[in-house]
Amino acid sequence: MKVAYNQATTMKYSTLAKDLEYCEKHGYELIEIRIDKLKEYLEEHTVEDLKSYFERSRIKPYAFNALEFISFRAESDFKQIVEDLEWLCRIGEEINCKKIIAVPTFDVGEYTQAQIKAETARALHELAELAEPYGVKLALEFVGYPNCSVNTLGQAYDIVQEVNRPSVGLVLDCFHFHAMNSSLEDLKRMDAKHIFVFHIDDCEDLPVGALRDHQRVWPGEGAIDLDRILATLKEIGYGEMVSIELFRPEYWEWEIEKTIRIGKETTERVISKYFEVE
């Protein structure tokens, strides 16, 4: 299994250039590029600079994170999402980054589950039509907050099955899985080919529905039953990649290299019981 780095883990003070430097130093295979950090990078560099870096480095780009709030949008807002998608697809073509994470919308009002499923599937269909000519895949990320329109694995997987396109899968994030009490039975019934991105993290021990991103902690240091999640992933045949993603303000204050190093060490310590680390 390849270990990736998600830039949210150092996002307060770091840059794409710094994250790449330290991730390369500490042996990460992959990186998830935050869109805001990419835009900052391109203020002083070019896409060709980024392409050249990846061509001469061990670390490779894996996904762009993220197109946010893709469903229940006004026409003008959705148009901006489409423009962002096309921009990312063009850059992805240059640097060989072929996955984009898509986040559903929060606080959508009193829509039924069926209406949420239909609208999220519609948005994914429309975006996939634009992404597929570039060979780009979309990964729907359910968010384990009560006010997110798609907040459990089972709900997200039903939407992905409804879309029924090889270019549309999902993100499995351990924090979001735990936070709204997603079912291991839903994970067991999945076809592993639909998991495009796997985020690892841990969290404080709060009740269902109460957790928020700032309460994430290093893998193996919190309340999530990572062993059962990892064992189930192995059982269903998933083993492509794992990405450390934390949003903890305490860790943002650390030296950037320390955070990146510890992210690698804690991730490998947890997953190595189930997967060989590349």
C-alpha angles and dihedrals in degrees: 000000000000119000118226134187124226113207094221086082092071101016101127099068108003132089134212090256093052094044090051092049095052096038089054090048093051097046106255113161098203144022134206107217118218112222093226091052091048091053090050091049092052091056088074103016139043133238086249089058090054092046091051091050093054092045092059098036137077094228117081134193115258109173145352114238115235157001099180131213099359098171134071092017131152114252093255092049093049089049088059090051089052091050091049090049093052090047091052092046091055092049091043089055089056098046098030097246106148107173131074124188116225122200124204122231128270129221096017096160131238100338119147123242089253092053092048090050093049095047096045090048090049092053092047092050092052094047093044091054088060097041100046097071087061092049089246123149127208122222116200111215116204112207120218097226121113091233096053112104091224110035110149135058093238092054093047093048092051089054092049090050090049091053089048098189124135088225094060122073137134147259118244108205115181093213094052090043091054099037096066095029098251114192126257086209089063089051091049092054093053126107103235091222088074093062103090098166131023118199119195125201140125134224149202118278104263131145123271110286095017101087123102131186095261089065094066118118136184117296111273094021100086148047102283116111093232091165092064093045093049093044090052092049089053090048093055092045103255117144110132107111146336126206126200109226123175132158098191113145091208091062092045088065094057124094105281096235092050091054093048092047094049091046090058094044096049093044093051092045091057102039097041090076088068109019138038109244115227 
